[in-house]
Amino acid sequence: MKSKKNLTRFDYEKSAFEGWRLSLCKAGTTFTRYFPDKKFEGNAKKSLAAAEKTLAELKVLLEGSKRVDGKLSPATIHKAEKLLADAV
């Protein structure tokens, strides 16, 4: 599988991690979440689907957010971090 914008595929044969990393930088704040294949029954397509769904939700949240001095508000950052933590 090939990486996509904001989603990077990690396949390391010698390490314990195989899966997708979601990484999005908006207004000086970076949001990152890992979606391991192991958590999705060893299925790379399922982990990709979960990562894509979470990315779409995160983009909607961040696009409609208010900014303070050109940066995301603390409330928006908290909401985004909670969304990432609760991602399946």
C-alpha positions as CSV (number, residue, x, y, z in Angstrom):
1,M,0.0,0.0,0.0
2,K,1.1,3.5,-0.8
3,S,1.2,6.5,1.5
4,K,-1.3,9.3,1.0
5,K,-1.4,13.0,1.9
6,N,-1.4,13.2,5.8
7,L,-1.3,9.4,6.0
8,T,2.0,7.5,6.0
9,R,2.3,3.7,5.8
10,F,4.9,2.0,8.0
11,D,5.9,-1.6,7.2
12,Y,8.9,-2.6,9.2
13,E,9.6,-6.3,9.1
14,K,12.1,-6.3,12.0
15,S,10.1,-4.1,14.3
16,A,6.8,-4.6,16.0
17,F,4.9,-1.8,14.3
18,E,3.0,-2.1,11.0
19,G,0.3,0.4,10.3
20,W,-0.7,3.9,9.3
21,R,0.3,7.2,10.9
22,L,-2.0,10.2,10.6
23,S,-0.2,13.5,10.8
24,L,-1.8,16.9,10.2
25,C,-0.3,20.3,10.8
26,K,-2.6,23.2,11.0
27,A,-1.9,26.8,12.2
28,G,1.3,25.8,13.9
29,T,-0.1,22.8,15.7
30,T,0.7,19.2,14.7
31,F,-1.7,16.4,15.4
32,T,-0.5,12.8,15.2
33,R,-2.1,9.4,15.7
34,Y,-1.0,5.8,14.9
35,F,-3.4,3.2,13.6
36,P,-1.6,-0.2,14.0
37,D,-2.7,-3.1,11.8
38,K,-2.6,-5.4,14.9
39,K,-5.5,-3.4,16.4
40,F,-7.6,-4.0,13.3
41,E,-7.2,-7.8,13.1
42,G,-3.9,-7.5,11.2
43,N,-5.7,-5.9,8.3
44,A,-4.0,-2.9,6.6
45,K,-7.2,-1.9,4.8
46,K,-9.2,-1.7,8.0
47,S,-6.6,0.4,9.7
48,L,-6.4,2.7,6.6
49,A,-10.2,3.1,6.6
50,A,-10.1,4.1,10.3
51,A,-7.3,6.5,9.7
52,E,-9.1,8.1,6.7
53,K,-12.3,8.5,8.7
54,T,-10.5,10.1,11.6
55,L,-8.6,12.4,9.2
56,A,-11.8,13.6,7.6
57,E,-13.4,14.3,11.0
58,L,-10.3,16.2,12.1
59,K,-10.2,18.3,8.9
60,V,-13.9,19.3,9.4
61,L,-13.2,20.2,13.0
62,L,-10.1,22.3,12.2
63,E,-11.6,24.1,9.1
64,G,-14.5,25.4,11.1
65,S,-12.5,26.5,14.1
66,K,-11.8,30.0,15.4
67,R,-8.2,31.3,15.6
68,V,-6.6,33.4,18.2
69,D,-3.7,35.5,16.9
70,G,-3.5,33.2,13.8
71,K,-3.2,30.0,15.9
72,L,-5.8,27.5,16.9
73,S,-7.7,28.2,20.1
74,P,-6.9,26.0,23.2
75,A,-10.5,24.7,23.1
76,T,-10.1,23.6,19.4
77,I,-6.8,21.9,20.2
78,H,-8.4,20.0,23.1
79,K,-11.3,18.9,20.9
80,A,-8.9,17.7,18.2
81,E,-6.8,15.8,20.7
82,K,-9.9,14.2,22.2
83,L,-11.1,13.2,18.7
84,L,-7.8,11.5,18.1
85,A,-7.7,9.8,21.4
86,D,-11.3,8.4,20.9
87,A,-10.6,7.2,17.4
88,V,-11.3,3.6,16.9
